Amino acid sequence: MKKLLMKVVTGLVMSLMMMAVVTAHAEQLAKSGTGTMHSGWMAVGKTVPSGENRAFWTGATWGVSFNDKGKGFLHNVAWHCPSINDINNKMIDTKGSCVLTDTDDDKIYLSFTAKGPVGGEFVGRTAMSGGTGKYTGIQGGWDFNCRDTGPNGQLYCHQKYDYK
């Protein structure tokens, strides 16, 4: 009888602990919100000359974003963004699409456009077009500004977001 009681109590305690972990991990996304985040990126692609003082870059960037609050929406989110850049007289005009994946494997889909000088500040806007899991039906976007951190295709960005 004592063994059976210990098994029941142990099972109950383990169940409660698992419920606490799952509840803490599955934080609900507010219906709407705003905030700021930062991210680091690595770009890999190919530049092809297309005329005098003009070239196209095609490739993809990978990165990770961190919500400036250290938790919540867009914290610890991995990015994959294929894009094309039109480089004309040392000015970049880019457009692309991204898949953002959070730690629960839920995804956000977005497109973006941006402009800026080669080696200088790069400014743009994203537009979300839905997602999976807790992001199903999400809309909104954010402004961003990025800086090239050196000759190796690395970028550092700041973003201010809104969503609903």
Secondary structure as UniProt FT lines:
FT   HELIX           2..25
FT   STRAND          33..51
FT   TURN            52..53
FT   STRAND          54..67
FT   TURN            68..69
FT   TURN            73..76
FT   STRAND          77..88
FT   TURN            89..90
FT   STRAND          91..101
FT   TURN            103..104
FT   STRAND          107..117
FT   TURN            118..119
FT   STRAND          121..131
FT   HELIX           133..135
FT   TURN            136..137
FT   STRAND          139..148
FT   TURN            151..152
FT   STRAND          154..163
//
